[in-house]
Amino acid sequence: MSKVWGKILVDLRNPLFRQGYALMANTVITGVLGMGYWLLAAHYYTPEEFGRGQAVITAMRLFASLTALGFVGALARFLPVAGRRTPELILRGYGLAAATGGVAAVGFLLTLPLWGKTYSVLAGFGPGLFFLASVVVWAVFTLQDVVLTGLRRATFVPVNNLIFGLVKMGLLVALAGALPSGGIFVSWVIPTALALIPINWLIFGVIVPRHVKQADPAQEPPRLRQIGRFLAGDFPGTLSILAIVYLVPVVIATQVGEATFGRFSMAHTLASMIELLAMNMAVSLTVEGSFDRARLALNCRRALRRAFMIVIPIITVAILGAPLILTIFGSAFADEGTTLLRLMALAVLPRVLIEVYLSALRAQSEARKLAAVQIGLAVLVLVSTVALFPYFQVNAVGYGLLFSELLVAILIFGNLRKILKFDESGRPTVTQGSSGAA
């Protein structure tokens, strides 16, 4: 145990691991508090309201993330080298994400009857306006964590989400009696809006000025055209991945009842948190790859080792303990969600390889390859899920995800291997016994 703790302390001196561990800690905190939140929601609200709350929150996150998630790669790639243009880059990201999400939300509200009975709760001026505001708030909230990570301050992320999660749980219970219909959604949005104030004060009042001051004056900040070229390749791909994360659950919500969707969504949410662990180390890899391109191969190898070391035990626990974990929310959750949780947890293994490869491509500004891999993965997931749904119902999501991510991991493995074999001088490493060995 002391050896493990000692290794962690050594790792924390490395920005790659410090950032990655902070984001992973954030995922664990978010996951634990998220389970507590939904456990309270299942206890204090009806099964129909539970499912409805899940569906509306999923829709909000979908529209808020249309551009916000598209900027994740760009901010992680360019904030480390933005210099004096750092505030401008952050504000542009906030503004575009909020505007795009707002326009998409308006389109959704105008076509509400097409989205099924579950979303009828948003009909009317008041509920619609609140939903629109929540999309704008969540768009900015989504980018805050990426901004902190891009500025090498990811250690603030778990603290922010710990406070956010606790306030959210308290408000959920407080609204159970006063607002039995809609209390789940309101308890989610209000703490989010309040969290914007202190975090952005920290970003713009403290962290950004220090980052600008420490920047190399000889280094030219990235131009908008350069960022635009990167986004032209990365954004379509990221939008495709967004379809996997948020559009698939929204589509499922239109096909099943509210109570069934609530049980599906719980298993889907837990599995997605495991997947986030793989993505956390990958985001840190993009940031460090932007700071120091020469050490990209070394950092990729380190990120892979640490990611597998952390996620494999968690995946094992999820697969073996899925029924017990879901029974916490009720026997119906275990009956309908065990297979889905196991399949999605297993799919995280190939996802680690895919995420490290994508992060390496971002650090190298390989926009076209980024788009090709992400779009290909999204198409595979969507097509396989739709094709399998008549046979496996909600479990089709798990089967489609596992098949698609395994296939993509196999296809990209050769290119990933080439990246991993490059040393700091940009030359392929020579393995012992090879023809080039001395």
TORKOL-4160 file (C-alpha; in steps of 0.2 Angstrom, whole numbers, padded with zeros to 4 digits, m for minus):
438
<pt num="1" X="0000" Y="0000" Z="0000"/>
<pt num="2" X="0014" Y="0012" Z="0004"/>
<pt num="3" X="0022" Y="0008" Z="m0013"/>
<pt num="4" X="0006" Y="0012" Z="m0022"/>
<pt num="5" X="0004" Y="0029" Z="m0012"/>
<pt num="6" X="0022" Y="0033" Z="m0015"/>
<pt num="7" X="0020" Y="0030" Z="m0034"/>
<pt num="8" X="0004" Y="0041" Z="m0034"/>
<pt num="9" X="0014" Y="0055" Z="m0025"/>
<pt num="10" X="0028" Y="0054" Z="m0038"/>
<pt num="11" X="0014" Y="0054" Z="m0052"/>
<pt num="12" X="0007" Y="0070" Z="m0045"/>
<pt num="13" X="0023" Y="0080" Z="m0049"/>
<pt num="14" X="0019" Y="0076" Z="m0067"/>
<pt num="15" X="0006" Y="0088" Z="m0075"/>
<pt num="16" X="0000" Y="0074" Z="m0086"/>
<pt num="17" X="m0005" Y="0063" Z="m0071"/>
<pt num="18" X="m0009" Y="0077" Z="m0060"/>
<pt num="19" X="m0022" Y="0084" Z="m0072"/>
<pt num="20" X="m0028" Y="0066" Z="m0077"/>
<pt num="21" X="m0030" Y="0061" Z="m0058"/>
<pt num="22" X="m0039" Y="0077" Z="m0054"/>
<pt num="23" X="m0052" Y="0074" Z="m0068"/>
<pt num="24" X="m0053" Y="0055" Z="m0063"/>
<pt num="25" X="m0057" Y="0061" Z="m0045"/>
<pt num="26" X="m0070" Y="0073" Z="m0052"/>
<pt num="27" X="m0078" Y="0058" Z="m0061"/>
<pt num="28" X="m0078" Y="0047" Z="m0045"/>
<pt num="29" X="m0085" Y="0062" Z="m0035"/>
<pt num="30" X="m0098" Y="0066" Z="m0048"/>
<pt num="31" X="m0102" Y="0047" Z="m0050"/>
<pt num="32" X="m0105" Y="0044" Z="m0031"/>
<pt num="33" X="m0115" Y="0060" Z="m0029"/>
<pt num="34" X="m0124" Y="0056" Z="m0045"/>
<pt num="35" X="m0129" Y="0039" Z="m0038"/>
<pt num="36" X="m0135" Y="0048" Z="m0022"/>
<pt num="37" X="m0145" Y="0061" Z="m0031"/>
<pt num="38" X="m0154" Y="0048" Z="m0042"/>
<pt num="39" X="m0157" Y="0037" Z="m0027"/>
<pt num="40" X="m0165" Y="0051" Z="m0018"/>
<pt num="41" X="m0175" Y="0055" Z="m0033"/>
<pt num="42" X="m0181" Y="0037" Z="m0034"/>
<pt num="43" X="m0186" Y="0038" Z="m0016"/>
<pt num="44" X="m0195" Y="0055" Z="m0016"/>
<pt num="45" X="m0203" Y="0056" Z="m0034"/>
<pt num="46" X="m0214" Y="0044" Z="m0043"/>
<pt num="47" X="m0207" Y="0032" Z="m0057"/>
<pt num="48" X="m0215" Y="0043" Z="m0070"/>
<pt num="49" X="m0207" Y="0059" Z="m0064"/>
<pt num="50" X="m0191" Y="0050" Z="m0061"/>
<pt num="51" X="m0190" Y="0045" Z="m0080"/>
<pt num="52" X="m0197" Y="0062" Z="m0085"/>
<pt num="53" X="m0183" Y="0071" Z="m0076"/>
<pt num="54" X="m0170" Y="0060" Z="m0083"/>
<pt num="55" X="m0177" Y="0063" Z="m0101"/>
<pt num="56" X="m0178" Y="0082" Z="m0099"/>
<pt num="57" X="m0160" Y="0083" Z="m0092"/>
<pt num="58" X="m0154" Y="0072" Z="m0106"/>
<pt num="59" X="m0162" Y="0084" Z="m0119"/>
<pt num="60" X="m0155" Y="0099" Z="m0110"/>
<pt num="61" X="m0137" Y="0092" Z="m0110"/>
<pt num="62" X="m0139" Y="0087" Z="m0129"/>
<pt num="63" X="m0143" Y="0104" Z="m0135"/>
<pt num="64" X="m0131" Y="0113" Z="m0123"/>
<pt num="65" X="m0117" Y="0102" Z="m0129"/>
<pt num="66" X="m0120" Y="0104" Z="m0148"/>
<pt num="67" X="m0106" Y="0117" Z="m0148"/>
<pt num="68" X="m0099" Y="0116" Z="m0130"/>
<pt num="69" X="m0092" Y="0098" Z="m0133"/>
<pt num="70" X="m0086" Y="0104" Z="m0150"/>
<pt num="71" X="m0075" Y="0116" Z="m0141"/>
<pt num="72" X="m0068" Y="0104" Z="m0129"/>
<pt num="73" X="m0054" Y="0098" Z="m0140"/>
<pt num="74" X="m0050" Y="0115" Z="m0147"/>
<pt num="75" X="m0049" Y="0123" Z="m0129"/>
<pt num="76" X="m0038" Y="0109" Z="m0123"/>
<pt num="77" X="m0027" Y="0111" Z="m0138"/>
<pt num="78" X="m0025" Y="0130" Z="m0140"/>
<pt num="79" X="m0028" Y="0137" Z="m0122"/>
<pt num="80" X="m0010" Y="0131" Z="m0116"/>
<pt num="81" X="m0002" Y="0141" Z="m0130"/>
<pt num="82" X="m0015" Y="0156" Z="m0132"/>
<pt num="83" X="m0005" Y="0168" Z="m0122"/>
<pt num="84" X="m0013" Y="0186" Z="m0122"/>
<pt num="85" X="m0028" Y="0179" Z="m0132"/>
<pt num="86" X="m0033" Y="0167" Z="m0118"/>
<pt num="87" X="m0048" Y="0178" Z="m0112"/>
<pt num="88" X="m0054" Y="0181" Z="m0130"/>
<pt num="89" X="m0053" Y="0162" Z="m0134"/>
<pt num="90" X="m0063" Y="0157" Z="m0118"/>
<pt num="91" X="m0076" Y="0171" Z="m0121"/>
<pt num="92" X="m0078" Y="0166" Z="m0139"/>
<pt num="93" X="m0081" Y="0148" Z="m0134"/>
<pt num="94" X="m0094" Y="0153" Z="m0121"/>
<pt num="95" X="m0103" Y="0164" Z="m0133"/>
<pt num="96" X="m0104" Y="0152" Z="m0148"/>
<pt num="97" X="m0109" Y="0137" Z="m0136"/>
<pt num="98" X="m0123" Y="0147" Z="m0128"/>
<pt num="99" X="m0129" Y="0154" Z="m0144"/>
<pt num="100" X="m0129" Y="0137" Z="m0154"/>
<pt num="101" X="m0137" Y="0128" Z="m0140"/>
<pt num="102" X="m0150" Y="0141" Z="m0138"/>
<pt num="103" X="m0155" Y="0141" Z="m0156"/>
<pt num="104" X="m0156" Y="0122" Z="m0156"/>
<pt num="105" X="m0167" Y="0122" Z="m0140"/>
<pt num="106" X="m0179" Y="0135" Z="m0148"/>
<pt num="107" X="m0180" Y="0123" Z="m0163"/>
<pt num="108" X="m0184" Y="0108" Z="m0151"/>
<pt num="109" X="m0197" Y="0118" Z="m0142"/>
<pt num="110" X="m0206" Y="0123" Z="m0158"/>
<pt num="111" X="m0207" Y="0105" Z="m0164"/>
<pt num="112" X="m0211" Y="0098" Z="m0146"/>
<pt num="113" X="m0226" Y="0088" Z="m0152"/>
<pt num="114" X="m0214" Y="0077" Z="m0163"/>
<pt num="115" X="m0204" Y="0072" Z="m0148"/>
<pt num="116" X="m0217" Y="0062" Z="m0139"/>
<pt num="117" X="m0227" Y="0063" Z="m0123"/>
<pt num="118" X="m0212" Y="0063" Z="m0111"/>
<pt num="119" X="m0207" Y="0080" Z="m0117"/>
<pt num="120" X="m0225" Y="0088" Z="m0116"/>
<pt num="121" X="m0220" Y="0094" Z="m0099"/>
<pt num="122" X="m0210" Y="0108" Z="m0108"/>
<pt num="123" X="m0225" Y="0115" Z="m0117"/>
<pt num="124" X="m0230" Y="0133" Z="m0113"/>
<pt num="125" X="m0220" Y="0149" Z="m0112"/>
<pt num="126" X="m0214" Y="0147" Z="m0094"/>
<pt num="127" X="m0207" Y="0130" Z="m0095"/>
<pt num="128" X="m0200" Y="0133" Z="m0112"/>
<pt num="129" X="m0191" Y="0148" Z="m0107"/>
<pt num="130" X="m0184" Y="0140" Z="m0091"/>
<pt num="131" X="m0178" Y="0125" Z="m0102"/>
<pt num="132" X="m0170" Y="0138" Z="m0115"/>
<pt num="133" X="m0161" Y="0147" Z="m0100"/>
<pt num="134" X="m0155" Y="0130" Z="m0093"/>
<pt num="135" X="m0147" Y="0125" Z="m0110"/>
<pt num="136" X="m0137" Y="0142" Z="m0111"/>
<pt num="137" X="m0132" Y="0139" Z="m0093"/>
<pt num="138" X="m0126" Y="0121" Z="m0095"/>
<pt num="139" X="m0117" Y="0126" Z="m0111"/>
<pt num="140" X="m0106" Y="0138" Z="m0101"/>
<pt num="141" X="m0105" Y="0126" Z="m0086"/>
<pt num="142" X="m0099" Y="0112" Z="m0098"/>
<pt num="143" X="m0084" Y="0122" Z="m0104"/>
<pt num="144" X="m0078" Y="0128" Z="m0087"/>
<pt num="145" X="m0070" Y="0112" Z="m0083"/>
<pt num="146" X="m0061" Y="0111" Z="m0100"/>
<pt num="147" X="m0055" Y="0129" Z="m0097"/>
<pt num="148" X="m0048" Y="0125" Z="m0080"/>
<pt num="149" X="m0040" Y="0109" Z="m0087"/>
<pt num="150" X="m0033" Y="0119" Z="m0102"/>
<pt num="151" X="m0025" Y="0131" Z="m0090"/>
<pt num="152" X="m0017" Y="0117" Z="m0080"/>
<pt num="153" X="m0029" Y="0120" Z="m0065"/>
<pt num="154" X="m0039" Y="0104" Z="m0066"/>
<pt num="155" X="m0037" Y="0102" Z="m0047"/>
<pt num="156" X="m0051" Y="0115" Z="m0045"/>
<pt num="157" X="m0063" Y="0104" Z="m0055"/>
<pt num="158" X="m0068" Y="0091" Z="m0042"/>
<pt num="159" X="m0070" Y="0104" Z="m0029"/>
<pt num="160" X="m0082" Y="0114" Z="m0040"/>
<pt num="161" X="m0092" Y="0098" Z="m0044"/>
<pt num="162" X="m0092" Y="0092" Z="m0026"/>
<pt num="163" X="m0100" Y="0108" Z="m0020"/>
<pt num="164" X="m0112" Y="0108" Z="m0035"/>
<pt num="165" X="m0117" Y="0090" Z="m0032"/>
<pt num="166" X="m0121" Y="0092" Z="m0013"/>
<pt num="167" X="m0131" Y="0108" Z="m0016"/>
<pt num="168" X="m0141" Y="0099" Z="m0030"/>
<pt num="169" X="m0145" Y="0084" Z="m0018"/>
<pt num="170" X="m0151" Y="0096" Z="m0005"/>
<pt num="171" X="m0162" Y="0106" Z="m0017"/>
<pt num="172" X="m0169" Y="0090" Z="m0024"/>
<pt num="173" X="m0176" Y="0084" Z="m0007"/>
<pt num="174" X="m0182" Y="0102" Z="m0003"/>
<pt num="175" X="m0192" Y="0103" Z="m0019"/>
<pt num="176" X="m0200" Y="0085" Z="m0017"/>
<pt num="177" X="m0215" Y="0092" Z="m0008"/>
<pt num="178" X="m0216" Y="0109" Z="m0015"/>
<pt num="179" X="m0213" Y="0104" Z="m0033"/>
<pt num="180" X="m0217" Y="0086" Z="m0036"/>
<pt num="181" X="m0219" Y="0088" Z="m0054"/>
<pt num="182" X="m0203" Y="0096" Z="m0061"/>
<pt num="183" X="m0193" Y="0097" Z="m0045"/>
<pt num="184" X="m0179" Y="0085" Z="m0052"/>
<pt num="185" X="m0176" Y="0097" Z="m0067"/>
<pt num="186" X="m0176" Y="0113" Z="m0057"/>
<pt num="187" X="m0165" Y="0105" Z="m0043"/>
<pt num="188" X="m0152" Y="0102" Z="m0057"/>
<pt num="189" X="m0152" Y="0119" Z="m0065"/>
<pt num="190" X="m0152" Y="0131" Z="m0051"/>
<pt num="191" X="m0136" Y="0125" Z="m0043"/>
<pt num="192" X="m0128" Y="0125" Z="m0060"/>
<pt num="193" X="m0133" Y="0143" Z="m0063"/>
<pt num="194" X="m0126" Y="0148" Z="m0046"/>
<pt num="195" X="m0109" Y="0139" Z="m0049"/>
<pt num="196" X="m0105" Y="0150" Z="m0064"/>
<pt num="197" X="m0102" Y="0165" Z="m0054"/>
<pt num="198" X="m0088" Y="0160" Z="m0042"/>
<pt num="199" X="m0079" Y="0148" Z="m0055"/>
<pt num="200" X="m0079" Y="0162" Z="m0069"/>
<pt num="201" X="m0072" Y="0174" Z="m0056"/>
<pt num="202" X="m0058" Y="0162" Z="m0052"/>
<pt num="203" X="m0055" Y="0159" Z="m0070"/>
<pt num="204" X="m0055" Y="0177" Z="m0076"/>
<pt num="205" X="m0049" Y="0186" Z="m0060"/>
<pt num="206" X="m0035" Y="0174" Z="m0055"/>
<pt num="207" X="m0030" Y="0160" Z="m0066"/>
<pt num="208" X="m0030" Y="0169" Z="m0083"/>
<pt num="209" X="m0020" Y="0184" Z="m0078"/>
<pt num="210" X="m0007" Y="0172" Z="m0071"/>
<pt num="211" X="m0007" Y="0161" Z="m0087"/>
<pt num="212" X="m0005" Y="0177" Z="m0098"/>
<pt num="213" X="0009" Y="0183" Z="m0087"/>
<pt num="214" X="0019" Y="0166" Z="m0088"/>
<pt num="215" X="0016" Y="0164" Z="m0106"/>
<pt num="216" X="0032" Y="0165" Z="m0117"/>
<pt num="217" X="0032" Y="0182" Z="m0125"/>
<pt num="218" X="0041" Y="0176" Z="m0140"/>
<pt num="219" X="0027" Y="0163" Z="m0144"/>
<pt num="220" X="0014" Y="0169" Z="m0156"/>
<pt num="221" X="m0004" Y="0165" Z="m0150"/>
<pt num="222" X="m0014" Y="0154" Z="m0162"/>
<pt num="223" X="m0024" Y="0164" Z="m0175"/>
<pt num="224" X="m0043" Y="0162" Z="m0178"/>
<pt num="225" X="m0039" Y="0154" Z="m0195"/>
<pt num="226" X="m0029" Y="0141" Z="m0187"/>
<pt num="227" X="m0042" Y="0137" Z="m0173"/>
<pt num="228" X="m0055" Y="0137" Z="m0187"/>
<pt num="229" X="m0046" Y="0124" Z="m0197"/>
<pt num="230" X="m0044" Y="0113" Z="m0182"/>
<pt num="231" X="m0063" Y="0115" Z="m0178"/>
<pt num="232" X="m0067" Y="0112" Z="m0196"/>
<pt num="233" X="m0060" Y="0094" Z="m0194"/>
<pt num="234" X="m0063" Y="0091" Z="m0175"/>
<pt num="235" X="m0081" Y="0098" Z="m0173"/>
<pt num="236" X="m0090" Y="0087" Z="m0186"/>
<pt num="237" X="m0082" Y="0072" Z="m0177"/>
<pt num="238" X="m0086" Y="0078" Z="m0160"/>
<pt num="239" X="m0104" Y="0082" Z="m0165"/>
<pt num="240" X="m0105" Y="0063" Z="m0171"/>
<pt num="241" X="m0098" Y="0057" Z="m0154"/>
<pt num="242" X="m0112" Y="0069" Z="m0146"/>
<pt num="243" X="m0125" Y="0058" Z="m0155"/>
<pt num="244" X="m0118" Y="0043" Z="m0145"/>
<pt num="245" X="m0118" Y="0051" Z="m0128"/>
<pt num="246" X="m0134" Y="0061" Z="m0129"/>
<pt num="247" X="m0144" Y="0058" Z="m0145"/>
<pt num="248" X="m0146" Y="0039" Z="m0142"/>
<pt num="249" X="m0154" Y="0041" Z="m0125"/>
<pt num="250" X="m0166" Y="0055" Z="m0132"/>
<pt num="251" X="m0171" Y="0043" Z="m0146"/>
<pt num="252" X="m0174" Y="0029" Z="m0133"/>
<pt num="253" X="m0185" Y="0041" Z="m0123"/>
<pt num="254" X="m0196" Y="0043" Z="m0138"/>
<pt num="255" X="m0198" Y="0024" Z="m0140"/>
<pt num="256" X="m0201" Y="0018" Z="m0122"/>
<pt num="257" X="m0212" Y="0023" Z="m0107"/>
<pt num="258" X="m0206" Y="0036" Z="m0094"/>
<pt num="259" X="m0203" Y="0023" Z="m0081"/>
<pt num="260" X="m0194" Y="0011" Z="m0092"/>
<pt num="261" X="m0183" Y="0025" Z="m0098"/>
<pt num="262" X="m0179" Y="0030" Z="m0080"/>
<pt num="263" X="m0172" Y="0012" Z="m0077"/>
<pt num="264" X="m0163" Y="0012" Z="m0094"/>
<pt num="265" X="m0155" Y="0029" Z="m0090"/>
<pt num="266" X="m0149" Y="0024" Z="m0073"/>
<pt num="267" X="m0139" Y="0010" Z="m0080"/>
<pt num="268" X="m0133" Y="0021" Z="m0095"/>
<pt num="269" X="m0128" Y="0035" Z="m0083"/>
<pt num="270" X="m0117" Y="0023" Z="m0072"/>
<pt num="271" X="m0109" Y="0015" Z="m0087"/>
<pt num="272" X="m0105" Y="0032" Z="m0095"/>
<pt num="273" X="m0096" Y="0038" Z="m0079"/>
<pt num="274" X="m0084" Y="0023" Z="m0081"/>
<pt num="275" X="m0081" Y="0029" Z="m0099"/>
<pt num="276" X="m0077" Y="0046" Z="m0093"/>
<pt num="277" X="m0063" Y="0039" Z="m0083"/>
<pt num="278" X="m0055" Y="0034" Z="m0100"/>
<pt num="279" X="m0058" Y="0051" Z="m0107"/>
<pt num="280" X="m0051" Y="0061" Z="m0093"/>
<pt num="281" X="m0034" Y="0055" Z="m0095"/>
<pt num="282" X="m0035" Y="0058" Z="m0114"/>
<pt num="283" X="m0040" Y="0076" Z="m0111"/>
<pt num="284" X="m0025" Y="0079" Z="m0100"/>
<pt num="285" X="m0015" Y="0071" Z="m0114"/>
<pt num="286" X="m0021" Y="0083" Z="m0126"/>
<pt num="287" X="m0016" Y="0098" Z="m0115"/>
<pt num="288" X="0001" Y="0091" Z="m0111"/>
<pt num="289" X="0004" Y="0086" Z="m0129"/>
<pt num="290" X="0001" Y="0105" Z="m0134"/>
<pt num="291" X="0013" Y="0111" Z="m0121"/>
<pt num="292" X="0026" Y="0099" Z="m0126"/>
<pt num="293" X="0024" Y="0090" Z="m0143"/>
<pt num="294" X="0041" Y="0081" Z="m0141"/>
<pt num="295" X="0035" Y="0070" Z="m0127"/>
<pt num="296" X="0019" Y="0065" Z="m0135"/>
<pt num="297" X="0024" Y="0047" Z="m0137"/>
<pt num="298" X="0030" Y="0045" Z="m0120"/>
<pt num="299" X="0014" Y="0053" Z="m0113"/>
<pt num="300" X="0003" Y="0042" Z="m0123"/>
<pt num="301" X="0012" Y="0027" Z="m0116"/>
<pt num="302" X="0010" Y="0033" Z="m0099"/>
<pt num="303" X="m0008" Y="0038" Z="m0101"/>
<pt num="304" X="m0013" Y="0021" Z="m0108"/>
<pt num="305" X="m0004" Y="0012" Z="m0093"/>
<pt num="306" X="m0013" Y="0023" Z="m0080"/>
<pt num="307" X="m0030" Y="0023" Z="m0088"/>
<pt num="308" X="m0030" Y="0003" Z="m0090"/>
<pt num="309" X="m0023" Y="0002" Z="m0072"/>
<pt num="310" X="m0038" Y="0012" Z="m0065"/>
<pt num="311" X="m0052" Y="0007" Z="m0076"/>
<pt num="312" X="m0049" Y="m0012" Z="m0077"/>
<pt num="313" X="m0053" Y="m0015" Z="m0058"/>
<pt num="314" X="m0068" Y="m0003" Z="m0060"/>
<pt num="315" X="m0075" Y="m0012" Z="m0075"/>
<pt num="316" X="m0073" Y="m0029" Z="m0066"/>
<pt num="317" X="m0083" Y="m0023" Z="m0052"/>
<pt num="318" X="m0096" Y="m0016" Z="m0063"/>
<pt num="319" X="m0098" Y="m0032" Z="m0073"/>
<pt num="320" X="m0098" Y="m0044" Z="m0058"/>
<pt num="321" X="m0108" Y="m0032" Z="m0046"/>
<pt num="322" X="m0121" Y="m0025" Z="m0059"/>
<pt num="323" X="m0136" Y="m0033" Z="m0051"/>
<pt num="324" X="m0131" Y="m0028" Z="m0034"/>
<pt num="325" X="m0127" Y="m0010" Z="m0039"/>
<pt num="326" X="m0143" Y="m0007" Z="m0048"/>
<pt num="327" X="m0154" Y="m0015" Z="m0034"/>
<pt num="328" X="m0149" Y="0000" Z="m0023"/>
<pt num="329" X="m0162" Y="0009" Z="m0034"/>
<pt num="330" X="m0175" Y="m0005" Z="m0034"/>
<pt num="331" X="m0177" Y="m0023" Z="m0041"/>
<pt num="332" X="m0184" Y="m0017" Z="m0057"/>
<pt num="333" X="m0168" Y="m0007" Z="m0061"/>
<pt num="334" X="m0158" Y="m0022" Z="m0059"/>
<pt num="335" X="m0170" Y="m0033" Z="m0069"/>
<pt num="336" X="m0170" Y="m0021" Z="m0084"/>
<pt num="337" X="m0152" Y="m0013" Z="m0083"/>
<pt num="338" X="m0140" Y="m0027" Z="m0078"/>
<pt num="339" X="m0136" Y="m0032" Z="m0096"/>
<pt num="340" X="m0134" Y="m0014" Z="m0102"/>
<pt num="341" X="m0122" Y="m0009" Z="m0088"/>
<pt num="342" X="m0111" Y="m0025" Z="m0091"/>
<pt num="343" X="m0110" Y="m0022" Z="m0110"/>
<pt num="344" X="m0107" Y="m0003" Z="m0109"/>
<pt num="345" X="m0094" Y="m0006" Z="m0095"/>
<pt num="346" X="m0085" Y="m0019" Z="m0106"/>
<pt num="347" X="m0085" Y="m0007" Z="m0121"/>
<pt num="348" X="m0074" Y="0005" Z="m0110"/>
<pt num="349" X="m0059" Y="m0006" Z="m0113"/>
<pt num="350" X="m0058" Y="m0003" Z="m0132"/>
<pt num="351" X="m0063" Y="0015" Z="m0129"/>
<pt num="352" X="m0047" Y="0019" Z="m0119"/>
<pt num="353" X="m0037" Y="0015" Z="m0135"/>
<pt num="354" X="m0048" Y="0026" Z="m0146"/>
<pt num="355" X="m0048" Y="0041" Z="m0134"/>
<pt num="356" X="m0029" Y="0041" Z="m0132"/>
<pt num="357" X="m0027" Y="0040" Z="m0151"/>
<pt num="358" X="m0040" Y="0054" Z="m0153"/>
<pt num="359" X="m0030" Y="0065" Z="m0140"/>
<pt num="360" X="m0014" Y="0062" Z="m0149"/>
<pt num="361" X="m0022" Y="0067" Z="m0165"/>
<pt num="362" X="m0028" Y="0083" Z="m0157"/>
<pt num="363" X="m0011" Y="0087" Z="m0150"/>
<pt num="364" X="m0004" Y="0085" Z="m0168"/>
<pt num="365" X="m0019" Y="0095" Z="m0175"/>
<pt num="366" X="m0023" Y="0080" Z="m0187"/>
<pt num="367" X="m0041" Y="0087" Z="m0189"/>
<pt num="368" X="m0046" Y="0076" Z="m0204"/>
<pt num="369" X="m0041" Y="0059" Z="m0196"/>
<pt num="370" X="m0050" Y="0065" Z="m0180"/>
<pt num="371" X="m0066" Y="0068" Z="m0190"/>
<pt num="372" X="m0065" Y="0051" Z="m0199"/>
<pt num="373" X="m0063" Y="0041" Z="m0183"/>
<pt num="374" X="m0076" Y="0050" Z="m0173"/>
<pt num="375" X="m0089" Y="0050" Z="m0187"/>
<pt num="376" X="m0086" Y="0032" Z="m0192"/>
<pt num="377" X="m0088" Y="0027" Z="m0173"/>
<pt num="378" X="m0104" Y="0037" Z="m0172"/>
<pt num="379" X="m0112" Y="0030" Z="m0188"/>
<pt num="380" X="m0107" Y="0012" Z="m0182"/>
<pt num="381" X="m0115" Y="0015" Z="m0165"/>
<pt num="382" X="m0131" Y="0023" Z="m0172"/>
<pt num="383" X="m0134" Y="0010" Z="m0186"/>
<pt num="384" X="m0131" Y="m0005" Z="m0175"/>
<pt num="385" X="m0142" Y="0002" Z="m0161"/>
<pt num="386" X="m0156" Y="0005" Z="m0173"/>
<pt num="387" X="m0154" Y="m0012" Z="m0181"/>
<pt num="388" X="m0153" Y="m0021" Z="m0165"/>
<pt num="389" X="m0167" Y="m0012" Z="m0156"/>
<pt num="390" X="m0182" Y="m0023" Z="m0162"/>
<pt num="391" X="m0173" Y="m0038" Z="m0155"/>
<pt num="392" X="m0164" Y="m0032" Z="m0139"/>
<pt num="393" X="m0174" Y="m0016" Z="m0135"/>
<pt num="394" X="m0164" Y="m0005" Z="m0123"/>
<pt num="395" X="m0150" Y="m0017" Z="m0122"/>
<pt num="396" X="m0147" Y="m0014" Z="m0141"/>
<pt num="397" X="m0137" Y="0002" Z="m0135"/>
<pt num="398" X="m0125" Y="m0009" Z="m0126"/>
<pt num="399" X="m0123" Y="m0022" Z="m0140"/>
<pt num="400" X="m0121" Y="m0008" Z="m0153"/>
<pt num="401" X="m0108" Y="0001" Z="m0142"/>
<pt num="402" X="m0097" Y="m0014" Z="m0138"/>
<pt num="403" X="m0097" Y="m0020" Z="m0157"/>
<pt num="404" X="m0093" Y="m0003" Z="m0164"/>
<pt num="405" X="m0079" Y="0002" Z="m0151"/>
<pt num="406" X="m0071" Y="m0015" Z="m0153"/>
<pt num="407" X="m0071" Y="m0013" Z="m0172"/>
<pt num="408" X="m0064" Y="0005" Z="m0172"/>
<pt num="409" X="m0051" Y="0000" Z="m0159"/>
<pt num="410" X="m0045" Y="m0014" Z="m0171"/>
<pt num="411" X="m0045" Y="m0002" Z="m0186"/>
<pt num="412" X="m0035" Y="0012" Z="m0177"/>
<pt num="413" X="m0023" Y="0001" Z="m0168"/>
<pt num="414" X="m0009" Y="0001" Z="m0181"/>
<pt num="415" X="m0009" Y="0020" Z="m0182"/>
<pt num="416" X="m0009" Y="0021" Z="m0163"/>
<pt num="417" X="0006" Y="0009" Z="m0162"/>
<pt num="418" X="0016" Y="0020" Z="m0173"/>
<pt num="419" X="0012" Y="0035" Z="m0162"/>
<pt num="420" X="0017" Y="0025" Z="m0146"/>
<pt num="421" X="0034" Y="0020" Z="m0154"/>
<pt num="422" X="0040" Y="0037" Z="m0158"/>
<pt num="423" X="0053" Y="0044" Z="m0146"/>
<pt num="424" X="0056" Y="0062" Z="m0140"/>
<pt num="425" X="0067" Y="0066" Z="m0156"/>
<pt num="426" X="0052" Y="0061" Z="m0167"/>
<pt num="427" X="0060" Y="0045" Z="m0173"/>
<pt num="428" X="0053" Y="0028" Z="m0171"/>
<pt num="429" X="0060" Y="0019" Z="m0156"/>
<pt num="430" X="0071" Y="0004" Z="m0160"/>
<pt num="431" X="0066" Y="m0012" Z="m0150"/>
<pt num="432" X="0079" Y="m0024" Z="m0144"/>
<pt num="433" X="0083" Y="m0037" Z="m0157"/>
<pt num="434" X="0076" Y="m0027" Z="m0172"/>
<pt num="435" X="0087" Y="m0025" Z="m0187"/>
<pt num="436" X="0091" Y="m0008" Z="m0182"/>
<pt num="437" X="0097" Y="m0012" Z="m0165"/>
<pt num="438" X="0115" Y="m0008" Z="m0161"/>
